[in-house]
Amino acid sequence: MKAKRRRPGATETFSVSVDVETKRALKALADADFGGNVSAAVTDLAAEARRRLAAGQYLRERGQRPMSPAELDALESAIGAEVRAKKGKRRGAAA
């Protein structure tokens, strides 16, 4: 007897317990960015988690130590400043 294959894009349901503030934050994010779909918001957060895991593995494979929270904050601030500086520059008018 063959095993039943799941269709591509099939979802799974699982239970997660969170505090009231976390639930409120997830619902607010879902309302703001995902048409109220909390599952879509959680899926987006999981994609970010996968990126972080991959970045950590990449650094470990190259012998880099993990960054401290302070180092991460400093890096994010520096990147944000560079992005703001780039957005502030205007292109010249086309000739």
C-alpha positions as CSV (number, residue, x, y, z in Angstrom):
1,M,0.0,0.0,0.0
2,K,1.4,3.4,-1.0
3,A,1.8,6.2,1.5
4,K,-0.4,9.2,0.9
5,R,1.6,12.1,-0.4
6,R,0.9,15.6,0.8
7,R,0.1,18.3,-1.7
8,P,2.8,21.0,-2.2
9,G,2.1,23.9,0.1
10,A,0.2,21.8,2.6
11,T,0.2,23.1,6.1
12,E,0.4,21.5,9.6
13,T,-1.3,22.6,12.7
14,F,0.5,22.7,16.0
15,S,-0.1,24.4,19.4
16,V,2.1,27.1,20.8
17,S,1.6,28.7,24.2
18,V,2.7,32.4,24.5
19,D,2.2,35.2,27.0
20,V,-0.5,37.8,26.5
21,E,1.9,40.4,25.1
22,T,3.4,38.1,22.6
23,K,-0.1,37.1,21.4
24,R,-1.0,40.7,21.1
25,A,2.2,41.5,19.1
26,L,1.6,38.6,16.8
27,K,-2.0,39.6,16.1
28,A,-0.9,43.2,15.5
29,L,1.8,42.1,13.1
30,A,-0.7,39.9,11.3
31,D,-3.2,42.7,11.1
32,A,-0.7,45.2,9.8
33,D,1.2,43.1,7.3
34,F,-0.7,39.9,6.6
35,G,-4.4,40.8,6.3
36,G,-5.0,39.4,9.8
37,N,-3.5,36.0,9.0
38,V,-1.5,35.0,12.1
39,S,-0.3,31.8,10.4
40,A,1.2,33.9,7.6
41,A,2.9,36.1,10.2
42,V,4.4,33.1,12.0
43,T,5.5,31.6,8.7
44,D,7.3,34.9,8.0
45,L,9.0,34.9,11.4
46,A,10.1,31.3,10.8
47,A,11.7,32.3,7.5
48,E,13.7,34.9,9.4
49,A,14.7,32.2,11.9
50,R,15.9,30.0,9.0
51,R,18.0,32.9,7.7
52,R,19.5,33.4,11.1
53,L,20.3,29.7,11.5
54,A,21.9,29.7,8.0
55,A,24.0,32.8,8.8
56,G,25.2,31.2,12.1
57,Q,26.1,28.0,10.3
58,Y,28.0,30.0,7.6
59,L,30.0,31.8,10.3
60,R,30.7,28.7,12.3
61,E,32.0,26.9,9.2
62,R,34.4,29.7,8.6
63,G,35.7,29.7,12.2
64,Q,33.9,32.9,13.2
65,R,32.6,33.3,16.8
66,P,29.0,34.4,17.4
67,M,28.4,38.1,17.8
68,S,27.3,39.3,21.2
69,P,24.0,41.2,21.5
70,A,25.9,44.5,21.8
71,E,27.9,43.7,18.6
72,L,24.7,42.8,16.8
73,D,23.1,46.1,17.9
74,A,26.1,48.0,16.7
75,L,26.1,46.3,13.4
76,E,22.4,46.9,12.8
77,S,22.9,50.5,13.7
78,A,25.8,50.9,11.3
79,I,23.8,49.2,8.5
80,G,20.8,51.4,9.2
81,A,23.0,54.5,9.1
82,E,24.4,53.4,5.7
83,V,20.9,52.8,4.3
84,R,19.7,56.2,5.5
85,A,22.7,57.9,4.0
86,K,22.1,56.1,0.6
87,K,18.4,57.1,0.6
88,G,19.4,60.7,1.3
89,K,21.5,61.0,-1.8
90,R,19.7,62.0,-4.9
91,R,20.6,61.1,-8.4
92,G,21.4,63.9,-10.8
93,A,18.8,64.7,-13.5
94,A,19.2,62.6,-16.7
95,A,20.9,64.3,-19.5
